Amino acid sequence: MSAKKGHIEGIKNLVKTLRELDVDERKIRQKIKVRYNLTDSEADKYLK
């Protein structure tokens, strides 16, 4: 698995876990944007 693919899977797993813990979607979006230095559109892709 490439580093980028691993990075993508890690973000997807984080989003899944935060949703399971009932974290608000806006907070999830904000956290992944800051932690992974994502643009708005990149962050939105992980939340779909």
N, CA, C and O atoms as CSV, one atom per row, in Angstrom:
chain,resi,resn,atom,element,x,y,z
A,1,MET,N,N,0.856,-1.180,0.000
A,1,MET,CA,C,0.000,0.000,0.000
A,1,MET,C,C,0.893,1.231,0.000
A,1,MET,O,O,1.849,1.320,0.770
A,2,SER,N,N,0.574,2.167,-0.861
A,2,SER,CA,C,1.362,3.395,-0.930
A,2,SER,C,C,1.072,4.262,0.287
A,2,SER,O,O,0.049,4.103,0.952
A,3,ALA,N,N,1.991,5.181,0.565
A,3,ALA,CA,C,1.824,6.072,1.714
A,3,ALA,C,C,0.567,6.921,1.566
A,3,ALA,O,O,-0.167,7.127,2.531
A,4,LYS,N,N,0.323,7.413,0.350
A,4,LYS,CA,C,-0.865,8.255,0.132
A,4,LYS,C,C,-2.142,7.457,0.361
A,4,LYS,O,O,-3.079,7.950,0.990
A,5,LYS,N,N,-2.185,6.226,-0.145
A,5,LYS,CA,C,-3.372,5.395,0.047
A,5,LYS,C,C,-3.576,5.100,1.531
A,5,LYS,O,O,-4.710,5.092,2.009
A,6,GLY,N,N,-2.506,4.860,2.251
A,6,GLY,CA,C,-2.603,4.635,3.690
A,6,GLY,C,C,-3.114,5.863,4.409
A,6,GLY,O,O,-3.894,5.758,5.356
A,7,HIS,N,N,-2.678,7.025,3.964
A,7,HIS,CA,C,-3.110,8.303,4.538
A,7,HIS,C,C,-4.613,8.486,4.317
A,7,HIS,O,O,-5.339,8.881,5.230
A,8,ILE,N,N,-5.068,8.197,3.109
A,8,ILE,CA,C,-6.491,8.325,2.773
A,8,ILE,C,C,-7.324,7.371,3.625
A,8,ILE,O,O,-8.354,7.764,4.172
A,9,GLU,N,N,-6.884,6.131,3.737
A,9,GLU,CA,C,-7.614,5.149,4.543
A,9,GLU,C,C,-7.645,5.559,6.013
A,9,GLU,O,O,-8.650,5.356,6.695
A,10,GLY,N,N,-6.550,6.131,6.498
A,10,GLY,CA,C,-6.501,6.591,7.885
A,10,GLY,C,C,-7.515,7.686,8.159
A,10,GLY,O,O,-8.184,7.674,9.193
A,11,ILE,N,N,-7.631,8.629,7.240
A,11,ILE,CA,C,-8.605,9.715,7.403
A,11,ILE,C,C,-10.021,9.146,7.350
A,11,ILE,O,O,-10.868,9.529,8.157
A,12,LYS,N,N,-10.283,8.248,6.422
A,12,LYS,CA,C,-11.614,7.643,6.317
A,12,LYS,C,C,-11.972,6.892,7.597
A,12,LYS,O,O,-13.106,6.970,8.067
A,13,ASN,N,N,-11.014,6.169,8.156
A,13,ASN,CA,C,-11.262,5.438,9.400
A,13,ASN,C,C,-11.503,6.384,10.566
A,13,ASN,O,O,-12.347,6.115,11.420
A,14,LEU,N,N,-10.768,7.489,10.606
A,14,LEU,CA,C,-10.973,8.484,11.657
A,14,LEU,C,C,-12.376,9.065,11.573
A,14,LEU,O,O,-13.063,9.176,12.588
A,15,VAL,N,N,-12.806,9.435,10.371
A,15,VAL,CA,C,-14.147,9.994,10.176
A,15,VAL,C,C,-15.199,8.974,10.619
A,15,VAL,O,O,-16.161,9.328,11.301
A,16,LYS,N,N,-15.018,7.723,10.237
A,16,LYS,CA,C,-15.967,6.671,10.617
A,16,LYS,C,C,-16.058,6.541,12.135
A,16,LYS,O,O,-17.153,6.451,12.690
A,17,THR,N,N,-14.925,6.533,12.792
A,17,THR,CA,C,-14.903,6.402,14.247
A,17,THR,C,C,-15.555,7.596,14.926
A,17,THR,O,O,-16.334,7.427,15.864
A,18,LEU,N,N,-15.244,8.800,14.462
A,18,LEU,CA,C,-15.838,9.994,15.060
A,18,LEU,C,C,-17.351,10.007,14.866
A,18,LEU,O,O,-18.080,10.448,15.754
A,19,ARG,N,N,-17.826,9.537,13.734
A,19,ARG,CA,C,-19.275,9.439,13.511
A,19,ARG,C,C,-19.901,8.439,14.474
A,19,ARG,O,O,-20.978,8.682,15.017
A,20,GLU,N,N,-19.223,7.313,14.685
A,20,GLU,CA,C,-19.733,6.304,15.621
A,20,GLU,C,C,-19.818,6.855,17.040
A,20,GLU,O,O,-20.642,6.409,17.838
A,21,LEU,N,N,-18.964,7.821,17.347
A,21,LEU,CA,C,-18.973,8.457,18.665
A,21,LEU,C,C,-19.907,9.669,18.716
A,21,LEU,O,O,-19.906,10.421,19.691
A,22,ASP,N,N,-20.701,9.852,17.662
A,22,ASP,CA,C,-21.682,10.942,17.561
A,22,ASP,C,C,-21.064,12.330,17.623
A,22,ASP,O,O,-21.657,13.252,18.183
A,23,VAL,N,N,-19.876,12.481,17.049
A,23,VAL,CA,C,-19.257,13.803,16.948
A,23,VAL,C,C,-19.937,14.539,15.796
A,23,VAL,O,O,-20.168,13.962,14.733
A,24,ASP,N,N,-20.253,15.801,16.009
A,24,ASP,CA,C,-20.920,16.632,15.010
A,24,ASP,C,C,-20.099,16.698,13.718
A,24,ASP,O,O,-18.876,16.830,13.751
A,25,GLU,N,N,-20.798,16.602,12.579
A,25,GLU,CA,C,-20.129,16.623,11.268
A,25,GLU,C,C,-19.273,17.876,11.073
A,25,GLU,O,O,-18.198,17.806,10.477
A,26,ARG,N,N,-19.741,19.015,11.570
A,26,ARG,CA,C,-18.961,20.254,11.421
A,26,ARG,C,C,-17.648,20.166,12.190
A,26,ARG,O,O,-16.619,20.659,11.729
A,27,LYS,N,N,-17.685,19.538,13.362
A,27,LYS,CA,C,-16.457,19.387,14.149
A,27,LYS,C,C,-15.503,18.406,13.476
A,27,LYS,O,O,-14.291,18.618,13.461
A,28,ILE,N,N,-16.057,17.336,12.922
A,28,ILE,CA,C,-15.219,16.368,12.207
A,28,ILE,C,C,-14.523,17.063,11.044
A,28,ILE,O,O,-13.315,16.912,10.856
A,29,ARG,N,N,-15.283,17.819,10.269
A,29,ARG,CA,C,-14.732,18.534,9.106
A,29,ARG,C,C,-13.613,19.469,9.537
A,29,ARG,O,O,-12.547,19.500,8.923
A,30,GLN,N,N,-13.862,20.228,10.592
A,30,GLN,CA,C,-12.863,21.180,11.081
A,30,GLN,C,C,-11.595,20.455,11.542
A,30,GLN,O,O,-10.484,20.884,11.230
A,31,LYS,N,N,-11.763,19.372,12.274
A,31,LYS,CA,C,-10.607,18.629,12.800
A,31,LYS,C,C,-9.749,18.035,11.689
A,31,LYS,O,O,-8.523,18.142,11.721
A,32,ILE,N,N,-10.397,17.405,10.699
A,32,ILE,CA,C,-9.578,16.798,9.648
A,32,ILE,C,C,-8.934,17.858,8.766
A,32,ILE,O,O,-7.839,17.642,8.247
A,33,LYS,N,N,-9.599,19.008,8.587
A,33,LYS,CA,C,-8.991,20.098,7.814
A,33,LYS,C,C,-7.703,20.563,8.471
A,33,LYS,O,O,-6.686,20.740,7.801
A,34,VAL,N,N,-7.746,20.761,9.776
A,34,VAL,CA,C,-6.576,21.263,10.500
A,34,VAL,C,C,-5.501,20.184,10.606
A,34,VAL,O,O,-4.336,20.430,10.294
A,35,ARG,N,N,-5.889,19.008,11.037
A,35,ARG,CA,C,-4.914,17.941,11.288
A,35,ARG,C,C,-4.184,17.491,10.026
A,35,ARG,O,O,-2.986,17.211,10.063
A,36,TYR,N,N,-4.909,17.422,8.913
A,36,TYR,CA,C,-4.321,16.911,7.676
A,36,TYR,C,C,-4.097,17.994,6.631
A,36,TYR,O,O,-3.781,17.691,5.480
A,37,ASN,N,N,-4.259,19.258,7.025
A,37,ASN,CA,C,-4.006,20.402,6.147
A,37,ASN,C,C,-4.772,20.273,4.824
A,37,ASN,O,O,-4.188,20.344,3.743
A,38,LEU,N,N,-6.091,20.081,4.936
A,38,LEU,CA,C,-6.941,19.884,3.768
A,38,LEU,C,C,-7.675,21.164,3.397
A,38,LEU,O,O,-7.930,22.022,4.242
A,39,THR,N,N,-8.007,21.274,2.128
A,39,THR,CA,C,-8.877,22.364,1.685
A,39,THR,C,C,-10.316,21.983,2.031
A,39,THR,O,O,-10.588,20.850,2.428
A,40,ASP,N,N,-11.226,22.935,1.877
A,40,ASP,CA,C,-12.638,22.653,2.135
A,40,ASP,C,C,-13.141,21.508,1.264
A,40,ASP,O,O,-13.811,20.598,1.751
A,41,SER,N,N,-12.817,21.555,-0.013
A,41,SER,CA,C,-13.314,20.515,-0.927
A,41,SER,C,C,-12.697,19.148,-0.624
A,41,SER,O,O,-13.369,18.124,-0.749
A,42,GLU,N,N,-11.430,19.126,-0.229
A,42,GLU,CA,C,-10.800,17.850,0.138
A,42,GLU,C,C,-11.463,17.265,1.377
A,42,GLU,O,O,-11.750,16.069,1.426
A,43,ALA,N,N,-11.706,18.101,2.373
A,43,ALA,CA,C,-12.357,17.633,3.602
A,43,ALA,C,C,-13.754,17.116,3.297
A,43,ALA,O,O,-14.172,16.091,3.837
A,44,ASP,N,N,-14.473,17.817,2.439
A,44,ASP,CA,C,-15.834,17.407,2.087
A,44,ASP,C,C,-15.862,16.025,1.444
A,44,ASP,O,O,-16.815,15.272,1.646
A,45,LYS,N,N,-14.844,15.684,0.682
A,45,LYS,CA,C,-14.786,14.370,0.035
A,45,LYS,C,C,-14.764,13.245,1.069
A,45,LYS,O,O,-15.346,12.184,0.845
A,46,TYR,N,N,-14.099,13.472,2.189
A,46,TYR,CA,C,-14.028,12.444,3.226
A,46,TYR,C,C,-15.333,12.310,3.998
A,46,TYR,O,O,-15.573,11.286,4.638
A,47,LEU,N,N,-16.168,13.325,3.944
A,47,LEU,CA,C,-17.422,13.304,4.691
A,47,LEU,C,C,-18.592,12.774,3.865
A,47,LEU,O,O,-19.708,12.670,4.374
A,48,LYS,N,N,-18.354,12.442,2.614
A,48,LYS,CA,C,-19.434,11.908,1.763
A,48,LYS,C,C,-19.582,10.428,1.950
A,48,LYS,O,O,-20.438,9.808,1.319
